[in-house]
């Protein structure tokens, strides 16, 4: 079992990492995200045969920041949904694995696609199918309302719930710890074209 539950709030100073998790967070080059319960609040909207999902705009902006910092992002979900593909296209996410009932093989494939090792991945999950990925990733993160075993096993736990800014919170924490956040934010003060 990993060390005791730790909350993101106490980890990152404004621009630097410190603590026993520092080597892991400094290695992060890719973010792999579950969908239901991480990118959404775990609610499923159904209209006949169609499924729709409600995504957080703040999480989306955080994903864009992460990619602008030169990192890769992937989506890994046990369900299949056109809404997931549409959101991935909208955000420019190139790596998507859907229908992965057992997630570890898909995580390994995504790592190979992105050209990173498992120890360079931050994985964010919320429920039991995510547990092997939480354990295998260099940084395993659970959303605030994750299943109890994930709260115990994750390297850290978000203050925010899934679909309510947990991804954005994690991205800020990583980029601040890596010393990349300030430069990204300065672009918004200096360049009108950066404001999207």
N, C-alpha and C positions, 0 to 999 in steps of 0.2 A: 504494500500500500504506500502511496505517496505521502509526503508530509501533510500535516494538518491543514485544514481548509484555510485559505488565505484570500483576502479580498483585494481586488485591483486598486481600490482607493488608497491603500497604504503603500503601494509599491513605487510608483514612478514619481520622481520629483519633476520639476518643470522641464528639465532637459537632461536628465541623466539617470542611469540605472544604478542601483546598489543593492547588495544582498546576495544570498546564495543562489537566486534564480538568474542573476545577471548574465552568466555565460549563455544560458539557454535563450534568453530574450534577444541578446545581441546576435545570435545565430539565425534568428527567424528571417526567412526570405520568401515565405509563402503562407497564405492563409487559406485553410480549407473549412468550408461552412456547411453545416447541416441546414436544411430549409425549415421544415415544420418545427416550431418551437425555438428557432434561432433567428432566421430571417423573418419569420412570422411569429405570431403569438400562439401558435399551434392550433388555432381554429381553422376549420376547413369549410369553405363555402361551396355549395353544390347547386347547380342549376340544371337539372336533368342529368345529362352525361358530362356536362362541362364542370370544371373545377376552377374556382378563382381564389386568389390569395391576396392578402393585404400586406404590403411590405413597408418598412419604415424608410422614409426619405433620408433621414439622418444616417441610418446604416448605409444606404446607397452612397451618400456623399463620403462617408468614411472609407468605403471600398474604393472609391475613386482616388482619395488621398493616398491610400496604401499602394495602389498601382502607380500613381505619379511618383512615388518614392522609389520606384524601380522594382517593386515586389510583385509576385504573382498571386492570383486569387483563383480558387476553384470551388465549385459547389458539388456536394456529395449527399444524395438523398435516397431514401428507400422507396419513395413514391415516384411516379412519372406524371408530369404535368406540363402542359403547354405554357402555363403562366410562369413556370420556372425558366423555361427557355427564353421567353419574352423578356423577363427581368434580366437574365444573363446577357442577352443581346443589348438591352438598354444600357447596361453598366459597362459593357466591353469585356465581360468575363468569357474567356476562351475555353476554359476547362470545366466541363459539366459531366457528372456521372449520375444518371437517374436509374431508379429501379434496383438499387444495390441493397438487397435485403441483408446481406452479410457485407459489411463495409470495408473490412481490412484489405481484401484483394483490390477493391476499387481505390482505396487510399494509396496503395503501393503503385498502382497504374498511374494515378494522377501525379504522384511524386515524380515518376519517370517522365511523364509528359512535360512537367514544368522544369525538369532538370535540377531537382533538389532532393536531398536526403530527408528521411523521416525526421531526423533531428533538427532540420531547418524549417519544419512546419509548425505553425500554430493552428490547432484544430479546435473549433468551437462546437460544442454539442449540448444536448438537453436531456437525452433519454438513453435507455439501456443499449440500443443498437450502436450508440456512439462510444460506449465505454472502451472497447478495444482500441479505437482511434485516439481517444483521450490518453490512454496509457502509452500508446506507441509514438505519439508526436513529441517533438522536442518541447513544445509547450501545449499542455492540455488545459482548455478553458471551459468552464461550465457557466451557463447563464444562471441568473439568480433563482429562477424557478425550476431548475433542473431536478431530475430524479435524485433522491438522496445518495445513492452510490456514486453518482457523478460529482456531487458536492464534496464527497469525501476523497475521491480519487484524483480529481483535477488538480493541476498545479496552482490554479487560482480560480476564483469565482467572481463573476461580474456583479456589480451593484444593481445593474438593470436586468429586466426580464427579456426573454426572447421576443423579437418583434418590436421592442421598445427602446432600442438604442444600445443593446449589448455589444453588437458588432462595432459600432462607432466608438464606444468606450474602450474596447480592446485595441482597436487600431490606434487611437490616440495614445494609449499606454505604451504600445510597442514603439511607435514612431518617436515619442518623447524620450523613451529609454534609449533609443538608438541615436538620439541627437538630430533627427530629421524633421521634426514637427515644425520648429520655428521657421526654417527656410520655406517650407510649404505655405505657411500662413503669411509670410512676408510678401509672397507673390500677389496675394489678394489686396494688399495695400499699394503695390507698385504697378500692377498691370491689369487694366480693365478687361483684357481678353481672358484672364485667369478666372474671372468671376462666373463660373458655371459649375 
